[in-house]
Amino acid sequence: MNTMSSSGKRGFSVRRLVLGAMGAGLLALTAPAARAQAPAAAPAPAPAPAAGGGSNMIETIRNRGTLICGVSTGLAGFSAPDSQGRWSGFDVDYCRAVAIAIFGTDQNRVRFVATTPQARFTALQSGELDMLARNTTWTLSRDTSLGLDFPATSFYDGQGFMVKRSLGVTSARQLDGATICVQPGTTTEQNLSDWARSNRVTIRPVVIERQEDNVAAYIAGRCDAYTTDASGLAGVRSTQQNPNDHIILPEIISKEPLGPLVRHGDQRFADLVRWVHFGLLAAEEFGITAANVEQAATADQRPEVGRMLGRGGDLGQMLGVDNRWLVNVVKILGNYGEVFSRNLTPLGLQRGPNALWTTPGGLQYAPPFR
Ligand SMILES: N[C@@H](CCC(=O)N[C@@H](CS)C(=O)NCC(=O)O)C(=O)O
């Protein structure tokens, strides 16, 4: 399949992928040149907002009794259903946290809707969803032309590559000529083409619509490498029979600030989602955990902790929810560090840039609670 050239550089023979076993409809082979004409992740123009200008989403959600949250179709660590259809993951916890902030102690007032990369924005624009928490990268075009808002960056990520250990490849630079499985409608697909051009590497993208078919194609050897956000690679690797048979290459080729999205038109709901993220961060910064939050709410003498936990002032009311909203969130889900440890540490992910700002290299920072 791949050969070492006389210069010692690894080269990949050109392959023709045969559609069939995977289902021809699932494999969309795309020549890079053809793609260049119409970038797959070009944002769809925003339709008229469904529950748009002037709407009160918090009230709508409260009256409905359920938050409708878009997640991925299944990505370990971020959003994946178990055999009983119960969702868990880092993004799932963001949906639950917003629901807890609105409804109080009941964490099950969320309806999860699985969305593909291509369907996610339309689902939010059309009003099918109240919010999206789905490993989605904040970019300028998405922020400005979709009629949507990114309230916060919940996870700083970057794109990487995974290959089978047996391939003997140790650097992305050795992927010249390789076939690379990638999902359409993602920044991943665009970054791959930018990276190949900047590094004068020829790659053959194999663009496959559904995540599970993408991974299956990589496992079956239809692609030499699989590319997505590094966190996604860790998630996919963790669910393989022998994770150790796959290596994540050291190069990170992009910035992928991931976070929740809401529709334009209701800044109060955007504020709530933003401060749910900051609340999780601030709880960690002040050492407030699921185990001690109730006690801290009554006894912690630090003024900011008192305000955060609703003992002094009306910060919750200013957000349109109960003053004890953060007590409820942290009691059920833990602080940001606890959410991270539960969902992402088992995948082998380090805090890295997602450490608090108080740790060298950490970028996660909450503005003051006052
Ligand atoms: N962060 C990138 C990629 C996000 C993405 O959709 N990644 C894929 C590959 S890991 C995914 O989550 N697929 C799950 C699915 O299709 O449900 C973006 O916002 O475009």
The ligand as an SDF file (V2000), in Angstrom:
LIG
                    3D

 20 19  0  0  0  0  0  0  0  0999 V2000
  -15.1850   20.9660   14.9520 N   0  0  0  0  0  0  0  0  0  0  0  0
  -15.4310   20.6670   13.5850 C   0  0  0  0  0  0  0  0  0  0  0  0
  -15.7390   19.1830   13.3500 C   0  0  0  0  0  0  0  0  0  0  0  0
  -16.9580   18.7460   14.0900 C   0  0  0  0  0  0  0  0  0  0  0  0
  -17.5140   17.3910   13.6590 C   0  0  0  0  0  0  0  0  0  0  0  0
  -18.6870   17.3120   13.2700 O   0  0  0  0  0  0  0  0  0  0  0  0
  -16.7000   16.3480   13.7400 N   0  0  0  0  0  0  0  0  0  0  0  0
  -17.1600   15.0330   13.3600 C   0  0  0  0  0  0  0  0  0  0  0  0
  -16.0110   14.0540   13.3720 C   0  0  0  0  0  0  0  0  0  0  0  0
  -15.3810   13.7050   14.9910 S   0  0  0  0  0  0  0  0  0  0  0  0
  -18.2560   14.5780   14.2930 C   0  0  0  0  0  0  0  0  0  0  0  0
  -18.3710   15.0310   15.4100 O   0  0  0  0  0  0  0  0  0  0  0  0
  -19.0720   13.6630   13.8480 N   0  0  0  0  0  0  0  0  0  0  0  0
  -20.1130   13.1210   14.6700 C   0  0  0  0  0  0  0  0  0  0  0  0
  -21.4130   13.0260   13.9160 C   0  0  0  0  0  0  0  0  0  0  0  0
  -21.4410   13.1010   12.7020 O   0  0  0  0  0  0  0  0  0  0  0  0
  -22.4220   12.8990   14.5640 O   0  0  0  0  0  0  0  0  0  0  0  0
  -16.5450   21.5310   13.0210 C   0  0  0  0  0  0  0  0  0  0  0  0
  -17.2010   22.2360   13.8070 O   0  0  0  0  0  0  0  0  0  0  0  0
  -16.7760   21.5330   11.8100 O   0  0  0  0  0  0  0  0  0  0  0  0
  1  2  1  0
  2  3  1  0
  2 18  1  0
  3  4  1  0
  4  5  1  0
  5  6  2  0
  5  7  1  0
  7  8  1  0
  8  9  1  0
  8 11  1  0
  9 10  1  0
 11 12  2  0
 11 13  1  0
 13 14  1  0
 14 15  1  0
 15 16  2  0
 15 17  1  0
 18 19  2  0
 18 20  1  0
M  END
$$$$
